[in-house]
């Protein structure tokens, strides 16, 4: 991809990637997605938001990519909606992100679409908390429900575990910053206590699953989370 962009303009390269996704779409059928064959994986990679934004940071992906591919993938491809939701979240288009992620779960209900939806909801809770909006609690609870469903299906899936811990820790850190500024937290002691208890419980489960893996990347990531958590000065009694 880098070589392609170096040889031609990013706009021309983007059009070629878009054409590739369209031309390869017959390989990304429902059956191939279930089987995770090469064609489906290639199409999935080409429409991944991380890849697209890294290579084409100036392109508005909703109008130039996802909206135009809707006739091809919109009726059946959950991964398409999942990536569309992630892009909407990064643009802080929260209503669309929530809707798109819900559509992804409806079309392809698995651990990863549930994790994506849960992450978006908890991220929105963080955004609302920063603005002092008590509605953050509603979105945290909805996000937690998505994570709980994903974790119930695959307790050993660390992608889900780290996604939940990172999103919820960011939410709690936002509360910590509000407290540091001397402002009133937009929550009750009961709600804050519940969030912190949720985090500590899931973190304990993750650390137990990492026993014997102290030198691996997952253990180092978990330790970094623990250090961030330990640095928090917020306590449930600090809220209203």
N, C-alpha and C positions, 0 to 999 in steps of 0.2 A: 504493500500500500504506500509506504514512504517513497519507494522508487517511482511509483506511478504518479504521485503528486509532484515529485521533483521534476518529472519530465513534462508534465502538462499542468495547467492551472487547477486549483482545488475545485473550482466550479465544474470544470470539464470532468475531473476525476470523480466528483460526486455524481454527476449524471451517468457515468459509466457504472458506478457501484449500484445506483438505482436500477439501471437497465439489467445488471446481473441478477439482482434480486427478483425482478419481474420474470426474467427468462428462466431462472432456476425454480420458480414457484411451483411448477408441476411436480418437482421432486419432494416438496414439503407438504405432503398429504397428511391426513390424520393418521394413517397407518404408519407412515415413515417417522412421524413424530413419536409414536408409541415405541417404535423399534429403534429410534435414535440412530438411523443410518447416516451415511456421510452427506448425502444431499440435504437432508433436513438440518443437520448440524451446521453445514456451510451457510445455508439461508439464515439460520438462527444467529450465527456469528455476524453476518453482514448487516443484520438489522439491530444489533446490540448497541444500545445508547452509548456505553463507554467507548466502544470502537468508533462510532460515528462522530461523537463530540471531540474525541482526541484528534481525529484526522480532519474534521470539517467544523472547526469551532465557530465559523462565521455563518453557517447555514442554519436557518430556522427550520428545525426538523419537523415540527408539527405540520406546517403548511406544505413544506417541500418534500417531505418523505412519508410520514405516517398517513396524512389525509389522502395522498395520492395512491397509497397502497391499500387503502381501506377496501376498495372493490375486490382486491385480490385475496386479502387475508381476513378482513373484518368480520365475516360471518362465522368463522370457525376456528381461527388460530389464536389460542390463548396466549402464546408467547409474544405475538404481535401486540396484543393489548397490554401485556405486562411491560414491555419496553416503552410503549406509548405512555403508560402511567408513570414510569420512572422519569421520562423526559418532562412530563407535565409537572411532576414534583420539583424537579430542578429549576423550573421556571416559576415555582411557587403558585401554580395554578391548581390550588388544592381541590376544588370541587371536581375538576376534570380528572385529576390524579386518582382521587377516591373512586370515581365512577369507572374509569378505565381499568383500575386494578380489580374492582368488583366484577367487571365483565370478564377479565382474564380468569378469575376463579370459577365463574360460571361455565366458561368454555373448557377449561383445563384445570380441574381442581386437584392440585398436588401440593407437596410440601413447599415448593419454591414459589408458586403463585400466591399461596397463603402467606408466606414469609414476606413477599414484596408488599402485599396489601397491608399486613400488619406494620411493616416499617413505615409506610406512607402515613398511616393513621397516627402512629406515635410521633413521627416527625411533625405532623400537623399539630398535635397536642403541644409539642415543644414551641412551635411558632405562636400558638395562641397564648401559652403561658408567658412568653416574653412580652406580649402586648397587654398582659394583665387580664386576659379574658378567662373567666372561670369555666367556659365551655371546653377547656382543654381536657377536663376529666372525662367527658363523654367520648372524646376521640381516643384517649388513652385506653379506656375500657374496651372500645371496639377493636382497637389494635391488639390488645392483650388477648382477646377472644380468637383473633386470627392466629396469633402465635401459639396459643394453647392447642388449637386444632392441629397445627403443623407439628408441634412437639409430640402430641399424642400419637400421631401417625408414625413418627420416626424419632424416638427419644435420643438416638445417637447422632442425629444430624447436627453437626456443629455449625453449619451455615446459618441455620435458624437460631441456634443458641447465641452465637456472636451477634447476629442481627438484632435480636431482642435486647441483649445486654448493652450494645452500643447505643441503640435508639433510646432506651430507657435511662441510661446514664446521661446522655445528652440532655434529656428532659430534666433530670434532677439537677444537673449542672446549671441549667437555665434558672431554676429556682434558687440555686445557691448564689448566682450573680445578682438576682433581684434582692435577696437578703443582704448581700454585701453592700448594695447601694442604699440600704436603709429603707427600702420600699416594703409595702405589705404584700405578702404572697397571695396569689389568686387561688387559694385553696384552703381546705380545712385540715386540721391536724390528722383527722381520720384518713382522708384521702392520701395525704403525703406519707403517712405511716404505711398505708397499703402498698403504694408504689415502691417504697424502699424495701419493704418486706418481700415483695415480688422479686425485686432485683437480687437481693441477697439469697433467696431460695434458689433461683435459677443459676446463679453463679456457683453456689455450693454443688449443685448437681453437675455442672460443667467441670469443676475442678476434680470431682471424684472420678469422672470419666477420663480425666487426663493422667491418672495415676500411672506411673511408669513411663511417662512421656515428657519428663521435665526438660529435656534438651531439644524438643521439637518446637516448631514455630507456633503451634496452637497453644502450647504452655506459655510461651513468651507473650503471646497476645493476651492470654488470660491474666498474666501477672501485670501487664500494663493497665488493664482494666481495673485490677485490684488497687493499684497505686492511685489511679484517678479517683476511685471511690473513697479511698482512705483520706484523700485531700479535701473532701467535702466537709464544710463546717455546718451545713444545714441539719436540723433535727426536726422531727414532726412537731414538737412543741413550739417551734418558731413561727408556725402558721397561725391563722386566725383561730 
